[in-house]
Amino acid sequence: MKLYLWDQAARDFCKKFKSYENTPTVLLVTTVNTKTLGGTLALPSMSSSPIFMDYDVEPTIDYFGWLGSNPDIAKQVNAEVVTKRETMTIEEIFSYIKQESAKDAFFQCTATIDDVVHGSAWYYIACSGCHTKVTKGPTSLICTNNKCGKVNVAGVTQYRSKISVYDNTEQAVFVLLGDAGRELIGKPASELVRSYFEANGNQGVNHEAPVPEGLISTIGQRHTFCVKVTGTTYQARPDLLL
């Protein structure tokens, strides 16, 4: 899980983090009133957002005791995901992807939207549990995620919109997923789809709502995006996920 820390909460964390002789292994966070920014939880700067490290609380003391008795468990940890939110240009992101040693990573990139990519649906129907795309079964919706595998799932409309963007180095296609689309446009995909069908009546089960005006109106806007690079995008000209 990735977290944003703001204001005093960030200052308190940095002060405490630097006070440790060795890098803390365990962070325990308790909070209320979280907010999602770019798919990442943000903690408010309130007394209800304390962060405990290593031996601050009994559960982590117990954890280290258990880990010391089971050293083979630590060897099973897979640190393939690199979560360095450094700012990069589009050209630098493409260069990173082409590296043989490239791992899954998150970057920040400031770019201008110059078009909305047409030719494919800008949303999809997702499983309410894991947000994987669902398929239509004989009588119900079925989750396509083998780890979830739910049937009779409640379908939830989610963003999957492609936008063409550029900076002063390169051009790329970003894919807006879920919360990223909602933050950019200001409305959930479900609301936009529902509004379209309420205004236009029943168009048939296979009819798709057209690209909404709210998405088209973002053309020309400049934003800082959180870009996710995964193993499935390691090709010469990938679509980058947000």
Secondary structure as UniProt FT lines:
FT   STRAND          3..5
FT   HELIX           7..18
FT   STRAND          27..29
FT   STRAND          35..37
FT   TURN            38..39
FT   STRAND          40..43
FT   TURN            47..48
FT   STRAND          51..53
FT   HELIX           54..56
FT   HELIX           58..69
FT   HELIX           71..74
FT   TURN            75..76
FT   STRAND          81..82
FT   HELIX           90..98
FT   TURN            100..101
FT   STRAND          104..116
FT   STRAND          123..127
FT   TURN            128..130
FT   STRAND          133..136
FT   STRAND          141..143
FT   TURN            146..148
FT   STRAND          155..166
FT   STRAND          171..177
FT   HELIX           179..185
FT   HELIX           189..200
FT   TURN            205..206
FT   HELIX           213..216
FT   TURN            217..220
FT   STRAND          222..229
FT   HELIX           231..233
FT   STRAND          239..241
//
